[in-house]
């Protein structure tokens, strides 16, 4: 055989051996990789699956048994998509398709059924395996169980948008829904909605009497009643956050206030029907600590209109209507109409102007003399707050005190009046050395009386001005004095210790004046102007005035009659033995300079010419 044939044969044999070695090494490397893959997947905490391009399972790691409860045999009998939640299958299929076409997996979350029927949430990422031609042949999917993390996140979100006591949506969630409907109504004004504002009548007194723990039980029970009385066609009270619309939302705004948002309301009638159901449900007696307790509520209703400039304006209108219902005796519902809306707008303007008035010192103190009825000599002054409005002129306090209370300005303004009155009285002492000592009376509100700093600030005022505390008289109505029984008793005790005088204003108009009189430890009773004005034409008013004077003298208390407008009223009060009085017959409220002139005259006040005097 020629030599070149041997050379060719040897080269061919070498090539065959080389190919066999390469094939052996490739099989060995593949086997090593498979063994490494098996070691990693069988010991991994995450679930690892290998599927073909049709979704058939080729391999599932042992973690599937631990996390989902399925054995390898059970998983092998089903498609990889059969356990996936129906709502999530499309996005999983889309992710698999994208991974096959681009070779890049996308992280996604989806729900998969546990063997016990519950749903687990998985976080998944797919990687591709290509064949010899470079086509995607298989997918390696790594799944991590994030169920507990998602539950914790959902619980945090729920807590941030729901009331901890009742479990109802809170103010945050309610306003979110309200703004959603407001935005929709801006696009489609014909799609109206309504807000109901529910406030329990007298809950504070009830809570103080039976304690906060029992009060909490009442709030939980009322919340459940409100949910029950909103029928299925009216409410889905616990709305899932992902739902864009709802029939109704019931929420607890705070304290004893609840709100209801009704969707698709074309007239007040549907909202009124819901409100009446609420009134009936709340009125059912509660069984607490073995006894029946009766409750009631006031409900305000506001419908959305094109005049509302913010979503919050609808809520405010419902609040205004609720307050009107409460002012009319409670246990009723009222609808906010256009007139009420205009009133609310004016109220907001007034509140803003009041804040500006306090900042710019637009408030003034006027002084009305209190005289001895027999001698008409001045014994004191009542300090009366006035507002020097830059456009409207002088405004009486009764036109803005309610707004001042709502804005929180009443306490600061009331303290300022006390300070100004005490300063003015000391200024008169210095300016008129020979003047007989007169007193100064200042009205105080319930907000002031329960303010924690009231007594401390009062002591500071007395120290700053050097005024004898016995010359300061604090006037309060019975409703103010009994607003918070425990706090009031403590404050009145401290005022008595300071020797500050106490005057019970409007005595005889309250329903429990006689029963609570001894507990208030007042030194003076003031007969209200309504009784004084009616005593000459109304026998009942005349008899009541006489009884008040007799009672006061029996208890060794002084009596002041306010609102004296005629000589006939003056003569009758003298005959009854009433010793003190004030009114336009003697003098209208005047500024400090005019009051000083009256003091300097030291003469009996002349009787003014009053119509009908």
PLY file of the C-alpha trace (Angstrom):
ply
format ascii 1.0
element vertex 613
property float x
property float y
property float z
element edge 612
property int vertex1
property int vertex2
end_header
0.00 0.00 0.00
1.32 3.36 -0.90
2.66 5.42 1.96
0.23 8.30 1.37
-2.70 5.88 1.94
-1.33 5.00 5.36
-1.02 8.66 6.17
-4.62 9.33 5.11
-5.89 6.36 7.09
-4.04 7.50 10.20
-5.46 11.02 9.89
-8.97 9.61 9.55
-8.54 7.43 12.64
-7.26 10.42 14.61
-10.28 12.47 13.54
-12.67 9.72 14.70
-10.94 9.49 18.05
-11.06 13.29 18.40
-14.79 13.40 17.70
-15.46 10.64 20.22
-13.45 12.48 22.85
-15.39 15.70 22.17
-18.70 13.86 22.44
-17.65 12.22 25.68
-16.53 15.52 27.15
-19.79 17.23 26.09
-21.86 14.45 27.65
-19.81 14.69 30.80
-20.21 18.51 31.01
-23.97 18.25 30.41
-24.25 15.64 33.09
-22.28 17.81 35.46
-24.56 20.72 34.73
-27.66 18.58 35.30
-26.28 17.34 38.58
-25.43 20.90 39.64
-28.92 22.09 38.64
-30.49 19.28 40.65
-28.40 20.07 43.73
-29.30 23.78 43.57
-33.02 23.31 42.95
-33.55 20.58 45.53
-32.00 22.70 48.29
-33.41 26.08 47.24
-35.94 27.87 49.45
-37.70 29.20 46.35
-39.77 27.03 44.02
-37.98 26.32 40.73
-39.78 24.88 37.73
-38.72 23.78 34.26
-41.43 23.93 31.58
-41.49 23.55 27.80
-42.76 26.19 25.44
-46.30 24.73 25.66
-46.38 25.13 29.43
-45.97 21.43 30.26
-44.11 20.76 33.47
-40.77 19.04 33.01
-39.48 19.50 36.54
-40.61 21.00 39.86
-38.30 21.45 42.82
-39.17 19.89 46.21
-40.07 23.38 47.54
-43.43 23.04 45.71
-44.43 20.31 48.16
-43.46 22.43 51.18
-45.04 25.68 49.97
-48.07 24.58 47.94
-48.67 21.07 49.31
-48.49 19.27 45.93
-46.30 16.24 45.35
-44.24 15.92 42.17
-46.72 13.29 40.90
-49.70 15.58 41.48
-48.00 18.45 39.70
-47.10 16.18 36.80
-50.76 15.45 36.17
-51.71 19.08 35.48
-50.64 21.99 33.29
-48.51 24.71 34.82
-51.36 27.21 34.34
-54.23 25.24 35.89
-53.44 26.24 39.47
-53.01 29.94 38.57
-55.87 32.28 39.50
-58.18 32.85 36.56
-57.73 36.64 36.76
-53.93 36.28 36.62
-53.56 33.70 33.83
-53.48 36.21 31.00
-50.60 38.23 32.42
-48.65 35.03 33.15
-49.18 33.81 29.57
-48.16 37.22 28.23
-44.98 37.15 30.35
-44.12 33.63 29.07
-44.74 34.71 25.45
-42.53 37.76 25.89
-39.77 35.65 27.45
-39.87 33.23 24.48
-39.77 36.01 21.89
-37.18 38.28 23.50
-35.28 35.82 25.64
-35.69 38.19 28.60
-37.94 37.29 31.52
-40.09 39.88 33.33
-40.68 39.90 37.07
-44.36 39.60 37.95
-46.73 38.70 40.78
-49.63 36.28 40.53
-51.85 34.06 42.66
-51.68 30.26 42.67
-53.92 27.77 44.41
-52.61 25.84 47.42
-53.63 22.20 47.77
-55.96 23.21 50.65
-57.85 25.59 48.34
-56.36 28.87 49.59
-54.45 31.27 47.38
-50.77 32.06 47.70
-49.05 35.04 46.09
-45.86 34.30 44.13
-43.19 36.62 42.76
-41.86 35.04 39.58
-38.93 35.50 37.18
-38.39 33.38 34.03
-35.14 32.57 32.18
-34.82 30.85 28.80
-32.94 27.72 27.64
-32.16 27.55 23.93
-31.61 24.49 21.76
-28.80 23.83 19.23
-30.48 26.11 16.70
-30.67 29.01 19.14
-34.45 28.76 19.57
-36.05 28.98 23.01
-36.86 25.44 24.03
-37.52 25.65 27.74
-38.20 28.13 30.53
-36.68 28.03 33.99
-39.07 29.80 36.39
-38.05 30.84 39.91
-41.05 31.49 42.18
-40.83 33.12 45.61
-43.73 32.92 48.08
-44.53 36.53 49.13
-47.98 35.84 50.59
-47.14 36.94 54.12
-45.43 40.09 52.89
-48.44 41.01 50.75
-50.79 40.34 53.66
-48.70 42.61 55.90
-48.72 45.34 53.24
-52.46 45.01 52.77
-53.00 45.16 56.54
-50.92 48.33 56.80
-52.88 49.89 53.95
-56.14 48.81 55.54
-55.13 50.29 58.91
-54.21 53.59 57.29
-57.62 53.90 55.66
-59.93 52.34 58.27
-61.03 53.22 61.77
-59.37 51.06 64.41
-62.43 50.92 66.68
-65.28 50.16 64.26
-63.37 48.80 61.26
-65.21 51.24 59.00
-63.46 53.40 56.40
-61.95 56.47 58.01
-61.90 60.13 56.97
-58.99 59.59 54.58
-60.74 56.86 52.58
-64.06 58.71 52.66
-62.51 61.89 51.22
-60.75 59.83 48.56
-64.09 58.38 47.42
-65.77 61.77 47.65
-63.11 63.37 45.44
-63.52 60.54 42.94
-67.25 61.20 42.64
-66.69 64.95 42.54
-64.28 64.58 39.59
-66.77 62.33 37.81
-69.58 64.85 38.40
-67.45 67.58 36.87
-67.44 65.56 33.64
-71.07 64.44 33.94
-73.08 66.93 36.07
-76.23 64.84 35.70
-74.65 62.09 37.81
-75.36 63.44 41.28
-74.41 62.00 44.63
-75.29 62.79 48.24
-73.44 63.03 51.55
-75.14 62.22 54.84
-73.53 63.51 58.05
-74.64 61.60 61.17
-73.93 62.84 64.69
-75.16 61.19 67.90
-77.18 63.49 70.15
-75.76 64.06 73.64
-73.02 61.45 73.24
-70.49 63.46 75.27
-72.74 63.51 78.33
-73.40 59.80 77.90
-69.69 59.05 77.47
-68.76 61.07 80.57
-71.48 59.36 82.63
-70.81 55.73 81.74
-67.12 55.93 80.84
-65.14 55.73 77.60
-65.12 51.92 77.48
-68.91 51.78 77.35
-68.84 54.73 74.95
-66.65 52.72 72.60
-69.14 49.84 72.70
-71.90 52.26 71.75
-69.91 53.54 68.77
-69.21 49.99 67.55
-72.89 49.08 67.91
-74.02 52.25 66.11
-71.56 51.55 63.29
-73.01 48.06 62.87
-76.55 49.44 62.89
-75.70 51.97 60.22
-74.22 49.21 58.06
-77.30 47.06 58.56
-79.81 49.79 57.74
-78.06 50.58 54.46
-79.63 47.98 52.21
-77.78 46.13 49.49
-79.01 48.53 46.83
-77.68 51.45 48.84
-74.27 50.38 49.99
-71.16 48.36 49.61
-69.77 49.74 52.85
-66.43 47.97 52.90
-65.27 48.81 49.39
-62.13 47.16 48.06
-59.51 49.76 47.23
-59.16 48.57 43.65
-62.82 49.20 42.80
-63.20 52.52 40.95
-66.84 53.07 41.91
-69.25 52.14 44.67
-72.92 52.39 45.59
-72.14 53.89 48.99
-69.42 54.33 51.56
-70.08 54.40 55.30
-67.24 55.86 57.36
-66.47 57.03 60.86
-65.05 60.54 60.71
-64.03 60.59 64.38
-65.70 60.83 67.77
-69.42 60.16 67.38
-69.57 61.40 63.78
-70.32 59.11 60.82
-70.69 59.94 57.14
-72.36 58.17 54.24
-71.62 58.76 50.57
-74.51 57.75 48.29
-73.88 57.41 44.57
-76.34 58.07 41.73
-78.80 60.21 43.72
-81.05 62.29 41.46
-83.23 63.79 44.22
-83.20 64.20 48.01
-85.90 61.50 48.36
-83.55 58.52 48.27
-81.13 60.18 50.69
-84.06 61.08 52.93
-85.23 57.46 52.98
-81.76 56.35 54.05
-81.66 59.07 56.71
-85.01 57.97 58.16
-83.81 54.38 58.33
-80.76 55.65 60.22
-82.88 57.58 62.71
-85.01 54.49 63.37
-82.01 52.20 63.71
-80.17 54.50 66.13
-83.32 55.02 68.21
-83.55 51.31 69.05
-82.52 50.88 72.73
-79.07 49.53 73.56
-78.52 46.96 76.30
-75.42 48.04 78.24
-74.33 46.65 81.58
-77.74 45.12 82.14
-79.82 48.22 81.41
-81.45 49.78 78.41
-79.91 52.97 77.04
-81.65 55.15 74.46
-79.78 57.09 71.82
-80.72 59.40 68.95
-78.97 61.11 66.08
-79.08 64.23 63.94
-78.59 63.75 60.19
-77.60 66.38 57.66
-78.02 65.77 53.91
-76.24 67.56 51.07
-76.60 66.87 47.35
-73.85 67.60 44.88
-74.40 70.73 42.77
-72.46 72.67 40.16
-71.96 75.43 42.75
-69.59 73.25 44.78
-66.02 74.29 44.02
-64.35 71.45 45.96
-65.34 67.96 46.99
-64.98 69.01 50.62
-67.70 71.66 50.13
-70.35 68.93 49.82
-69.21 67.44 53.12
-69.30 70.86 54.74
-72.86 71.46 53.53
-73.92 68.14 55.07
-72.24 69.23 58.31
-74.17 72.53 58.24
-77.44 70.66 57.70
-76.62 68.29 60.57
-75.96 71.22 62.92
-79.28 72.73 61.90
-81.03 69.44 62.72
-79.28 69.37 66.09
-80.23 73.01 66.80
-83.88 72.14 66.09
-83.88 69.55 68.87
-82.04 66.61 67.33
-83.40 63.18 66.36
-84.24 64.53 62.90
-82.76 65.05 59.45
-82.36 68.26 57.47
-81.44 68.88 53.84
-78.94 71.57 52.93
-80.59 73.81 50.35
-79.20 76.74 48.40
-79.92 79.17 51.22
-78.00 76.94 53.62
-75.17 76.74 51.12
-74.99 80.53 50.91
-74.99 80.64 54.69
-72.07 78.21 54.77
-70.09 80.33 52.29
-70.73 83.45 54.37
-69.72 81.56 57.48
-66.37 80.62 55.96
-65.79 84.25 55.04
-66.70 85.32 58.57
-64.28 82.82 60.11
-61.44 84.10 57.94
-62.27 87.69 58.85
-62.34 86.79 62.56
-58.81 85.42 62.40
-57.73 88.63 60.71
-59.59 90.69 63.33
-57.67 89.04 66.15
-54.36 89.57 64.36
-55.10 93.23 63.52
-56.63 94.03 66.95
-60.03 94.99 65.58
-61.86 93.85 68.72
-63.09 96.43 71.24
-64.45 96.21 74.78
-67.54 98.26 75.68
-68.84 98.73 79.21
-72.46 98.77 80.39
-73.11 100.12 83.91
-74.67 97.93 86.60
-76.53 100.15 89.10
-78.24 100.06 92.46
-81.92 100.26 91.54
-82.79 102.41 94.54
-80.03 105.00 94.10
-79.07 104.51 90.42
-75.42 104.66 91.52
-72.92 102.62 89.51
-71.68 99.50 91.31
-69.96 97.88 88.39
-69.72 97.34 84.64
-70.32 94.42 82.36
-67.53 94.14 79.77
-69.00 93.42 76.36
-67.04 92.39 73.28
-67.53 94.30 70.03
-65.89 93.97 66.61
-64.87 97.14 64.79
-65.28 95.72 61.28
-63.41 97.76 58.63
-66.42 97.68 56.28
-69.51 96.94 58.38
-68.67 99.08 61.38
-69.36 98.00 64.97
-70.69 94.44 65.24
-72.27 92.96 68.37
-70.73 89.78 69.78
-73.87 87.67 69.36
-73.37 87.87 65.57
-69.92 86.29 65.56
-69.39 84.31 68.78
-70.66 81.04 67.29
-68.18 81.36 64.42
-65.41 82.25 66.88
-66.20 79.08 68.82
-66.10 76.89 65.70
-62.73 78.31 64.64
-61.16 77.87 68.08
-60.70 81.63 68.52
-63.19 81.93 71.35
-60.78 80.90 74.11
-58.06 83.34 73.03
-60.57 86.14 72.47
-62.27 85.50 75.81
-58.97 85.61 77.66
-58.12 88.88 75.90
-61.44 90.41 77.07
-60.71 89.44 80.69
-57.24 90.99 80.48
-58.52 94.21 78.88
-61.36 94.55 81.42
-59.02 94.04 84.40
-56.53 96.55 82.97
-59.30 99.09 82.43
-60.62 98.75 85.97
-57.14 99.32 87.41
-56.73 102.33 85.09
-59.94 103.82 86.50
-58.68 103.21 90.05
-55.56 105.27 89.26
-57.38 107.97 87.29
-60.13 108.46 89.96
-58.48 107.92 93.38
-61.57 108.88 95.37
-63.84 106.57 93.40
-65.75 103.97 95.37
-64.69 100.48 94.37
-66.69 99.08 91.48
-66.64 95.60 90.02
-66.14 94.37 86.49
-68.16 91.48 85.01
-66.95 89.38 82.05
-68.87 86.63 80.24
-67.11 83.31 79.82
-67.95 80.42 77.50
-67.97 76.67 78.02
-64.82 76.42 75.86
-63.01 78.75 78.24
-64.23 77.03 81.37
-62.94 73.60 80.30
-59.69 74.94 78.83
-56.78 73.47 80.87
-55.02 76.86 81.02
-58.06 78.93 82.03
-57.32 79.20 85.76
-53.56 79.55 85.19
-54.10 82.39 82.70
-56.59 84.04 85.03
-54.08 84.01 87.88
-51.47 85.54 85.56
-53.93 88.30 84.59
-54.67 89.13 88.21
-50.94 89.25 89.02
-50.16 91.40 85.98
-52.90 93.95 86.65
-52.76 93.88 90.45
-56.57 93.71 90.59
-58.27 92.47 93.76
-59.80 89.12 92.62
-63.04 89.86 94.50
-63.71 92.74 92.10
-63.77 90.44 89.08
-67.11 88.77 88.36
-67.29 85.93 85.85
-70.70 85.49 84.23
-71.82 82.16 82.81
-75.09 80.65 81.73
-76.36 77.48 83.30
-75.60 75.53 80.11
-71.99 76.72 80.31
-71.68 75.91 83.99
-72.99 72.36 83.51
-71.33 71.54 80.15
-68.76 69.25 81.77
-69.77 68.53 85.34
-66.44 67.14 86.60
-64.25 69.83 85.04
-66.68 72.60 86.02
-66.77 71.56 89.67
-62.98 71.63 89.83
-62.68 75.01 88.07
-65.42 76.65 90.15
-63.74 75.40 93.31
-60.46 77.03 92.24
-62.24 80.29 91.36
-63.90 80.34 94.78
-60.50 79.83 96.38
-59.19 82.80 94.37
-62.16 84.88 95.63
-63.30 85.58 92.07
-67.06 86.27 91.98
-69.44 84.05 90.01
-72.67 85.22 88.36
-75.25 82.82 86.95
-76.65 84.57 83.86
-80.12 83.99 82.45
-81.34 82.28 85.61
-84.88 80.96 85.30
-84.64 79.95 81.65
-82.90 76.60 82.24
-84.73 73.37 82.91
-82.69 72.41 85.99
-81.80 75.76 87.50
-83.09 75.06 91.00
-81.61 71.57 91.28
-78.14 72.65 90.21
-77.99 76.04 91.89
-76.49 74.96 95.21
-73.72 72.97 93.49
-72.50 75.95 91.42
-71.65 78.10 94.47
-72.47 81.36 92.70
-72.83 84.68 94.56
-75.19 86.43 92.14
-78.19 85.52 89.98
-78.92 87.49 86.83
-82.51 87.56 85.57
-82.52 87.36 81.78
-83.86 90.16 79.61
-86.61 87.94 78.21
-88.19 87.58 81.65
-87.70 91.25 82.52
-89.18 92.32 79.20
-92.23 90.07 79.59
-93.04 90.42 83.28
-95.50 93.33 82.82
-97.53 91.58 80.12
-97.13 87.90 81.06
-98.34 86.69 84.44
-96.12 83.60 84.33
-93.00 85.72 83.65
-93.96 88.13 86.44
-94.44 85.29 88.94
-91.13 83.70 87.91
-89.21 86.96 88.42
-90.74 87.30 91.88
-89.80 83.72 92.76
-86.20 84.24 91.60
-85.82 87.33 93.81
-87.30 85.49 96.83
-85.08 82.46 96.22
-81.95 84.59 95.89
-82.64 86.43 99.12
-83.39 83.15 100.88
-79.99 81.83 99.75
-78.31 85.18 100.57
-77.48 85.82 96.90
-77.54 89.11 95.03
-79.89 89.64 92.06
-79.22 91.58 88.86
-82.03 92.26 86.39
-80.77 92.89 82.87
-82.53 94.49 79.94
-84.43 97.14 81.92
-86.03 99.36 79.30
-88.84 101.24 81.09
-89.62 103.08 84.30
-92.53 100.68 84.92
-90.11 97.73 84.82
-87.78 99.59 87.20
-90.59 100.34 89.67
-91.82 96.75 89.65
-88.33 95.36 90.28
-87.87 97.79 93.16
-91.14 96.60 94.70
-89.92 93.01 94.48
-86.69 93.94 96.28
-84.35 93.40 93.34
-81.29 95.44 94.24
-79.21 95.60 91.01
-79.96 96.13 87.36
-78.70 97.19 83.95
-80.29 98.18 80.67
-80.78 100.97 78.17
-82.94 102.87 80.68
-79.70 103.69 82.48
-77.07 103.47 79.76
-76.19 101.60 76.63
-72.78 99.89 76.47
-70.19 102.64 76.04
-66.47 102.90 75.35
-63.97 103.17 78.17
-63.66 106.97 78.04
-67.42 107.48 78.28
-67.60 104.96 81.15
-64.87 106.91 82.98
-66.92 110.11 82.64
-69.90 108.37 84.24
-67.69 107.33 87.16
-66.24 110.81 87.60
-69.75 112.36 87.77
-70.54 110.33 90.93
-74.19 111.18 90.40
-77.17 108.86 90.03
-77.46 107.88 86.41
-80.19 109.84 84.64
-82.97 107.80 83.14
-82.70 107.67 79.38
-85.57 108.36 77.05
-86.32 104.87 75.78
-89.27 104.16 73.52
-92.11 102.86 75.68
-90.44 103.98 78.92
0 1
1 2
2 3
3 4
4 5
5 6
6 7
7 8
8 9
9 10
10 11
11 12
12 13
13 14
14 15
15 16
16 17
17 18
18 19
19 20
20 21
21 22
22 23
23 24
24 25
25 26
26 27
27 28
28 29
29 30
30 31
31 32
32 33
33 34
34 35
35 36
36 37
37 38
38 39
39 40
40 41
41 42
42 43
43 44
44 45
45 46
46 47
47 48
48 49
49 50
50 51
51 52
52 53
53 54
54 55
55 56
56 57
57 58
58 59
59 60
60 61
61 62
62 63
63 64
64 65
65 66
66 67
67 68
68 69
69 70
70 71
71 72
72 73
73 74
74 75
75 76
76 77
77 78
78 79
79 80
80 81
81 82
82 83
83 84
84 85
85 86
86 87
87 88
88 89
89 90
90 91
91 92
92 93
93 94
94 95
95 96
96 97
97 98
98 99
99 100
100 101
101 102
102 103
103 104
104 105
105 106
106 107
107 108
108 109
109 110
110 111
111 112
112 113
113 114
114 115
115 116
116 117
117 118
118 119
119 120
120 121
121 122
122 123
123 124
124 125
125 126
126 127
127 128
128 129
129 130
130 131
131 132
132 133
133 134
134 135
135 136
136 137
137 138
138 139
139 140
140 141
141 142
142 143
143 144
144 145
145 146
146 147
147 148
148 149
149 150
150 151
151 152
152 153
153 154
154 155
155 156
156 157
157 158
158 159
159 160
160 161
161 162
162 163
163 164
164 165
165 166
166 167
167 168
168 169
169 170
170 171
171 172
172 173
173 174
174 175
175 176
176 177
177 178
178 179
179 180
180 181
181 182
182 183
183 184
184 185
185 186
186 187
187 188
188 189
189 190
190 191
191 192
192 193
193 194
194 195
195 196
196 197
197 198
198 199
199 200
200 201
201 202
202 203
203 204
204 205
205 206
206 207
207 208
208 209
209 210
210 211
211 212
212 213
213 214
214 215
215 216
216 217
217 218
218 219
219 220
220 221
221 222
222 223
223 224
224 225
225 226
226 227
227 228
228 229
229 230
230 231
231 232
232 233
233 234
234 235
235 236
236 237
237 238
238 239
239 240
240 241
241 242
242 243
243 244
244 245
245 246
246 247
247 248
248 249
249 250
250 251
251 252
252 253
253 254
254 255
255 256
256 257
257 258
258 259
259 260
260 261
261 262
262 263
263 264
264 265
265 266
266 267
267 268
268 269
269 270
270 271
271 272
272 273
273 274
274 275
275 276
276 277
277 278
278 279
279 280
280 281
281 282
282 283
283 284
284 285
285 286
286 287
287 288
288 289
289 290
290 291
291 292
292 293
293 294
294 295
295 296
296 297
297 298
298 299
299 300
300 301
301 302
302 303
303 304
304 305
305 306
306 307
307 308
308 309
309 310
310 311
311 312
312 313
313 314
314 315
315 316
316 317
317 318
318 319
319 320
320 321
321 322
322 323
323 324
324 325
325 326
326 327
327 328
328 329
329 330
330 331
331 332
332 333
333 334
334 335
335 336
336 337
337 338
338 339
339 340
340 341
341 342
342 343
343 344
344 345
345 346
346 347
347 348
348 349
349 350
350 351
351 352
352 353
353 354
354 355
355 356
356 357
357 358
358 359
359 360
360 361
361 362
362 363
363 364
364 365
365 366
366 367
367 368
368 369
369 370
370 371
371 372
372 373
373 374
374 375
375 376
376 377
377 378
378 379
379 380
380 381
381 382
382 383
383 384
384 385
385 386
386 387
387 388
388 389
389 390
390 391
391 392
392 393
393 394
394 395
395 396
396 397
397 398
398 399
399 400
400 401
401 402
402 403
403 404
404 405
405 406
406 407
407 408
408 409
409 410
410 411
411 412
412 413
413 414
414 415
415 416
416 417
417 418
418 419
419 420
420 421
421 422
422 423
423 424
424 425
425 426
426 427
427 428
428 429
429 430
430 431
431 432
432 433
433 434
434 435
435 436
436 437
437 438
438 439
439 440
440 441
441 442
442 443
443 444
444 445
445 446
446 447
447 448
448 449
449 450
450 451
451 452
452 453
453 454
454 455
455 456
456 457
457 458
458 459
459 460
460 461
461 462
462 463
463 464
464 465
465 466
466 467
467 468
468 469
469 470
470 471
471 472
472 473
473 474
474 475
475 476
476 477
477 478
478 479
479 480
480 481
481 482
482 483
483 484
484 485
485 486
486 487
487 488
488 489
489 490
490 491
491 492
492 493
493 494
494 495
495 496
496 497
497 498
498 499
499 500
500 501
501 502
502 503
503 504
504 505
505 506
506 507
507 508
508 509
509 510
510 511
511 512
512 513
513 514
514 515
515 516
516 517
517 518
518 519
519 520
520 521
521 522
522 523
523 524
524 525
525 526
526 527
527 528
528 529
529 530
530 531
531 532
532 533
533 534
534 535
535 536
536 537
537 538
538 539
539 540
540 541
541 542
542 543
543 544
544 545
545 546
546 547
547 548
548 549
549 550
550 551
551 552
552 553
553 554
554 555
555 556
556 557
557 558
558 559
559 560
560 561
561 562
562 563
563 564
564 565
565 566
566 567
567 568
568 569
569 570
570 571
571 572
572 573
573 574
574 575
575 576
576 577
577 578
578 579
579 580
580 581
581 582
582 583
583 584
584 585
585 586
586 587
587 588
588 589
589 590
590 591
591 592
592 593
593 594
594 595
595 596
596 597
597 598
598 599
599 600
600 601
601 602
602 603
603 604
604 605
605 606
606 607
607 608
608 609
609 610
610 611
611 612
